[in-house]
Amino acid sequence: MSEAEKPFLPSWARYVILPGLVGPALILGFIFVNETAHDESRCPFIQGETRSVGPDIRVREDTRNCLWDVEDHRFSVIRGDQERVLGRRRFRAEAFAPGRYVWNAELSSEDEVRLVIKNTGHGDATFREGKPSERGIK
């Protein structure tokens, strides 16, 4: 009679190794689904409120809701016919509910647009356009 072959790994080792293999695959799958859902071609932004901050200078808030209750807000500076993304915030939709969310844009004395976003329950975000020298304007 031949001796039964022993498995390569004891059964307890399989249970220890399995989460180490499945866990990263699940995390990568979540990242793939999340980023694919927020692809600009699949889920475009909807133009929202536009506020004037100076002569021929505006800040526009665009929104989209691509995945469950996650809301994405993008803020763009529009100077004449040129548009540049200033910043983005992505939270659950409740973070952008009336009374829990406010944004303010202003033009500094150095011709730089500064944007402050406040979401209750989250840290404030400040985005700046950059001074003319930083934007490549002389």
N, C-alpha and C positions, 0 to 999 in steps of 0.2 A: 504494500500500500504506500502511495506517495503522500508525503506530508502536504496539508492544505497550504496554499500560498497565503502569506500574510499580506494585508493591504499595505500600500505604500505609506499611508498616514493613518494613525489611529483615529477612530471616529470622533473623539473629542477635539482633535486638531482641525478637522474639517469645519466644525462649528465655530472655532475661533477664527479661522482664515476666511470663511464665507462673508461675514460682514465687512471685512477689509477689502474684498473684491466688489461686492454689491454696492456698498456705500458710495464710493467714488463714482460709480456708473450712474447712480441715482442723482447725485449732485451735478454731474456733467449734463445729464438729461434735463434737469430743471433749468440750468443755465441756458441750454440750447433752446428750449421751449420759450423761456422768458425773452431772450434776445431776438428770436425769430418773430415772436408776436409784436415786438416793438420796432420792427424793421420799417423804415419810412415808406417803402413801396407797398407794404401790406397794410399799414395802419398810419395814414397821413395825419398830420396835425390839422386842427380846425382853427382858423384865425379867430382870435378873441378880441378882448379889449385893447384899444390903442390909446396911449396917453402922450400928449405933447409935453416935451421938457424944454424946448427952446425953439428958436426960429428954424424951421425945416428939420427938426430933430424929434423923432418919436420913439417910444418904446411900445412894442406889441407883445401881448401874452397870447400864445397859442396853446391849445390843450388837445389831449387825446386820451382815450380810455380803451386800451387794447387787450387787457388781460384781467379777467375777474373784476376786482374792485380797485385796481391799481390805476392811478391817474398820473399822467405825465404833463408837466407844464414847461414850456420853452419860452424864453424871453429874448426878443431880438431888438437891436438898436437899428433904426432906419434913419439914415442921413441922406436926404435927397432921394436918389434912386438906388443907393447902396444899402444892403441889409447884412447885418452881422449878428450871429447868435451870441448873446451875452451870458446866458446861464440856463440851467435846467434843474427842475425838482421833480422827483418821482416818489410819491407816497400813496397810501391808501386814500380812497376818495374822501373819506371823512375828514382827513387833514386839510382839505381844500373847501370844506363846507363854510357857508356864510357865518361870520362871527369867529371862525377859527383860523382865518387866513387873510393876510393883507400884504400888499406889496406897494412900494413907493420908489419912484425913480426921480432923480434930480440931476441937473447939469452943474458940475462944479465950476469954480472960477478958472480952472485950467482946461476948460472945454472937454471934460471927461464925464460921461454918463455913469452914475453910480446907482445901483439897484439894491434895495434891502427887502428881503422877503421874510415874513414872520408867519410860522405855522405853529399853532398851539400844540404843545407836546413834543416839538422838535426844535432843534437849535436854529437860531436865525442864520440866514445866508446873506452875504454881501458879495455882489458881483460888480466889477468895474470894467469899463470899456478900455481903459488905458489912455494915457495922455497922448496928444498928437505925435510926439516923438516916438512913443512906443508903438503907435499904429502905423508908423512909416510916413507920417505927414510932416513936412518941414514947416 
